[in-house]
Amino acid sequence: MKSNNLLVILILCIWFLISFVTNILGPMLPIIISDFQLSLTLAAFLPFSFFLAYGITSIPAGMMIERFGARNALLLAFGLAFAGSTLFVLMPTYTIVLVSLFIIGMGMAMLQVIILPLMREAGGEKNYAFNSVLAQIVFGLASFLSPFVFSGIMHALTRPNNQPAVVSLLHRVIPPTLPWSSLYVLFTLVFAVMLLVIACVKFPMIVLKNEEKTGSMENYKELLGQKKVWFFFFGIVAYVGTEQGLANWMSQFLDHYHHIDPLTGGAKAVAWFWGLMSLGCLLGLLLVKLMDAKRVLQGFCILALINLFLALFGNREVALLAFPFCGISISVMFSIIFSLALNSMDKHHGSVSGILCTGIFGGALIPFIIGWLGDLIGLRYAMCFLSITIGYMFLVGRFSTPLVQNQTIRLSEVFTWFPKRGTR
């Protein structure tokens, strides 16, 4: 299959956009709480609305690719994102923001499902592994940069003099009391541009592999009757809930307990959380080649618990280090749980993937539970709830029984790859 490098670049840009839009909410949350005068429970409905859309949309999006093709599915996804962000810009009230985040979330969920098989077709199967890793790096880079971009725009909007033309334009279209809404003005423009680009680009016909097909309703009924499917489903719920619980409440925690400005120290902590997560993925690639993936998952869960409690109960300096290092601790969990689930099934892998992807709903549920508990017992003890989700993932590593084990090599074999001194 011939590689289409321009289309690969476009897909990488879409990955960047998905990550940026999805993970910008964490650093924004303390500012939104302050501007709308929200309780932690009401604030928790914001990520809940966004990730609820992921849970609802994942399986229908897979069916849509099979029926309507990649271009039409992408146009619908970006059309939803454009409609949601436009609604946000026109009526930035709390209720409308909830609705718009849900609509944007539907678009982002569809995009994520669509571009996975599209990357294989565009780049060729021989390059698929490389391009997939490259996409994860781009995804992590966007998450790392988004808090800094948010902080930079907020500082630019509050600077009275020498404002760039773009910033002056934003001043005219956003409410003066809600400067953070300027990001969604920019998102609206970007989504509009992407709609035009996709309408002009030629897309290949996607032939889904068995593991990419959504499967029939009979397959889903059969799988949902199996305990091990639910076991791994809740593993994905636990992972995404842990990830988003940390990313969404980290800055608010640092602001409330350590008086760290969300636009400076808070944004930096969230950025490094995502940045170190990307580095952790590279470390994980090495470790799963040297060790049983189940043991790697158990070890990282223990490390995550240590970092979590250091972040929650340590002093200011410890918290500023431990929260970002939680990113390394959880970095390998999603991919290992997903692979353990697929390797534990002998058929219907496409349907299993669809069920697991609906577990992204954990990104809605767990941050909401933390916000609700935060109003009752305080955010510090509410975030201890993440010890339950991390503990559940440890159990996945302890009690899963995959039919296929990950292939490993001995550390001594690694050194045989290097030529001995004096040899050629």
N, C-alpha and C positions, 0 to 999 in steps of 0.2 A: 504494500500500500504506500503510495507516494505521500510524503509529508507536506503539509500546507503550513509553512512557518508563520505567515501572516495571520492565519486563523488561530494558531497556537498562541501567538502574542495577544490576540483579542480575548481568548479564553483566560489567559493569565491576568489580563486587565479586569475581566469580570470577577475572577477570584479575589483580586485586590479590593474591588468595590464591595463584594459581599462581606468580606472581613471587616472593612472600614465601617460600613453601615451597621453591621451586626454588633460590633464591639465598642462603638462610640458611646453607647448609653451609660456604661459604667462610670467614666470620668465626668459625664454630664449630670449624673443623678443628684449629687449634693446641691448643685446649682438649681436644678429643677425643684427640689424639695424646698429650698429657700424661697424661690420666686413664687411658687404656687402655695406656699405655706402648707405642705402636706405632712401627714403622719407617715411613719415608716410603712404601715400597711397600704395606704393609698399610693405611696411611691412604688411599692412592690408590684402594683398592678401594671406599671409601665413595661418592665421586662416580661411580665406575665402575658400581656397582650401580644408582644412581639413573638415570643417563643411558642405561645399557643398555636399561632399560625403555622409554625414549623411542624408541630405534631399533627395538625389536621391535613396539611397540604402534601406531605412527602409522598404518600402512596398514590393519590390522584395525579400528581405531577409525573410520576413514572408511567402511568397509563396514558397520559397526554402525549408523551414523546412517541409511544408506539402508534398512536392513532393519527396525530396531526403533524409529526415531524419536528425537527429541532428549531427551524426558523420561526414557525408559528408559535411554538411553545415559548421561545425566548421573547418574542414580541409581546405575548400575553404577560409574561413575568415582568418585563420592564414596564409594560403599560400599567400593571397594578402598582408597581413601585412608584411610578410617576404620579399616578392618581393619589396615592397615599401621602406622598411628600407635598403635593400641591394643596391638598386639604389641610395639611399641617401648617403650611405657610399662610393660607387664607384665613384660617380660624384657629390660632394657637391657644385654645383653652384646654383645660385638663381633660375634659370628656372627649373633645375632638382629637386630642393628641393620642388618647387610648385607641380610638378607632383607626387613626392614620397609621399608628405603629403596627396594628394588626394587619392592615392592608399591605404595608411595606414588608412585613414579615412573610406574608404569603408570597410576594414576589421574590424575596431572597431565598426562601425555601425551594421554590420552583427552579430558580437559577442553579442552585447547588445540585439538585437532582439531574438537571438537564446536561450540565457541562461535564459531568464525570464520563459518560460514554462518548460525548462529543470530543473530548480530549483524545480518547483512544483513536477515533476515526480521523481526526485532524492531524495528529502527530505520527500516526502509524503504530501498530502493535509493538514493534521492536523498540520504539522509544517511549512506550507508555509508562514503564517504571520510572525512567528518568524524569519525564514530564510531570508525573504525579508527585514526585519528591520536590521538583521545582515549584509546582503549584502550592505545596504546603509551605515552602519557604516564602513565597509571595504572600500567602495568606497570613503568615506570622509577621511579616514585615509591615503589612497594612495595620494589623492590630497594634504593633509596636509604635507606629507613627501616629495613629489616630489621636491619642491623648495630647501629643505635642502640637498637632495641627489645631485641635480644639483650644488648647491653651493659647496658642499664637493668635488665633482669630479673636478670642475674647479680649486679649490684651490690646490688639489693634483697634477693636471697636471702642474701647474705653480711653484710647489715646486721643486727646482733643485736637492735636495739630499734626500736620504732615502725614495725613492718612492716604494710602494708595487709592487709586480710582475705584478698585473693586470694593474696598471697605466703605468708601463714601456711598457707593451704590447700595450696598447692603443696609446702610443706615436709613435709606429712604423707604425700604420695603419691609422692615421688621419693626415690631413694637419696641420702643426704647427701653422698656422694662424687661424685655426678654431677649437679650443679645444672643443667647445660645441657639435661638431658633434660626439664626443666620445659616447654620450648617445645613438645615433642610432646604433653604433657598438654593444653596449650591448643589445639594443632592438632586433637586428638581431639574436643574439645568443639566447635570450630568446624565440623569436618566433620559432626558429628552434627546441628548446627543447620541446616547447608546441606541435608542429606538431608530434614529436615522441611519446609524452605521449598520445595524443588523438588517434593516430593510434593503440595504445596498449590497451586502456581502452574500456571496454564494456559499451555501452550506452543503456538506456531503450528506448522502443518505446514511442514516444510522441503522446498522443491523445489530440489534442488542444480543449479547451473549445470554446464555441461560441464567447466569448469576446476576445479570442486569435486568432481566424481565420481572415485572411485578407479579406475575402469576395469576391464577384464577381464584375466584372466591372460595372454591372447594379447597384449594391449597391453604388459604388463610384459616379456614375453619379447622382443618386438620392440625395445622401448626399451633393455633391458639388453644387447642386441647392438650398440648404437651407442656409439662411443668418446666422442662429445661429451656423452652423458648421464653417463658415468662421470667425464668431465672436470669437469662442474659438481657432480656428487655429491661428489667429493673436495674441491671448493671449499667446500661447506657443512660437510663434516667438518672442514676446516681452520679455518673461521670459528668454529664452536661450540667446537672444541678450544682455539683461542686465547682466546676469551672465558672459558671455564671454567678453562683453565689459569692465566690471570691471577687470576681471582676466587678460585679455591680455594687457590692457593699464595702469594698476595700477603702475607697476614697472617703466615703461617709464615715467609716470607722475612724480613720486617721484624723479626720476633721473633728469629730465629736470627742474623742478621747485624748488626742495629742495636739489638737489645735493646729493641724497642718493644712495650709491653704489648698483646696481642691484644684486650683488652677496652676499650682507649682508642684509642691511635694506630692499631692494626691495624684495628679496626672502622671508624674514621673514614676510613681510606684506602680500604677496600672500599666504604663508602657513597658516597664521592665518585667512585669509579670508575664506579659505576652512575649516579650523578647526572649526571656530565659526559657519559656515554654518551647520556643522554636529550637533553641540550643539543646534542650532536653530531648527533643525528638531525635536529633542526630546522635546523642549519647545512647538513646534507646535502640537505634538501629544497630549499634555495635553490640550492646548487651544481649539482644535477642539472638545474635549470631553465636554468642559464647555460652548462653544459659537457657534453660527452659523458660519459656515466656511466662508460665505461671509463677515461677519464683521471682522473675523480674517484677511482675505486677505486685506480688506480696511485698517485696522490698521497697518499691516506690510508695506503696500505701503507708507503710511504717514511717518512711521519710516524710510523707505528706502530713501525717498526724503530728509529728514532732514540729514541723514548720508552722502548722496551723496554731498549735498552742503557744509557741514562741511569739507568733504574731499577735495573738489575742491577749496574752498575759505578760508579755515582755514590755520593757520601757519603750520610749519613743524611737531610739536608735535601733533597738532589736526589731521592732515592728516594721520599720522602714526597710530592713533587710529581709525579714522572714516572709512578709507578704509576697514580694517578687520571687523569692526562692520557692514558694508554693507552686509557681509556674513550672519549674524543673520537676518538682515532685509529682505532678499530675500529668506530665507531658506524654507519657507512653500509654496511659490507661485506656484511652478510647480505642486506639488501634489494636491493642492486645485483647481487650474484651470483645471487640468486633470479630477479630480473627479466631478467637477461642469459640465464639458462637458458631461461626460458619464451619469451623473444623469439627464441631460436635454434631453436625447434621450431615446425613448422607444424601439428602435431596432437597429440592425446593429452595435452593440458596437465594434465588432472586426474591422470593416471598419473605424469606427470613430477613434479608437486608431491608426490605420495606418495613417490616414490623420493627426492626431495630431502629430505623431512622425515625419512626414516630416517637421513640424514646427521647428524642431531642426536646420533647415536651418537658423534660426535667429542668430545662433552662427557664421554663415558666414557673413550675411548681416549687422548686426548692428556694429560689430567691423570694418568692411570695411567702413561704412558710417562715423564712428568716425575718422578713419585714413584719409579719404579724406577731411573731414571738418577740421581736425587738420592742414593739409597743408595750408588751406585757412585762418582760423581764430585763429589757435593755439589750442593745445590739451585741455587746460582747458575749453574753451568754446565749443569745439567739444564734450567733454564728458557730457556737459549739455544736449545733445541729449537724454541721458538716462532718463531724467525727462519725456520725451514723452512716452517712453516704460513703465516706472513705472506708469505714469498716465493712460495709456491704461489698465494696469492690475487692477488699482483701479476701472475703469469703468466696467471691467468684474465682480468684486466683487459687484459693485453697481447694475448692470442691468441684471445679469444672473437670469434665472427663472427655477431652477432645479425642476424636477418632484418629486424627492426624496430629503428630507432635511437630513443633517447629524444628527445622533442621539447624543443628549447631555444629560448631567446630571447636577443637581444643585450642587453648591459648598458645600451646607450643607449636601448633600448626601455622599460626600467624607468622611466626618468625622464620618459617621455611620459605615464605614469600620473598624475603630479602636475600640478596646474594651475599655469601660469606666474603669476609675481607680476603683479598688476594685472588679471588676468582673473577672470571669475566663471563 
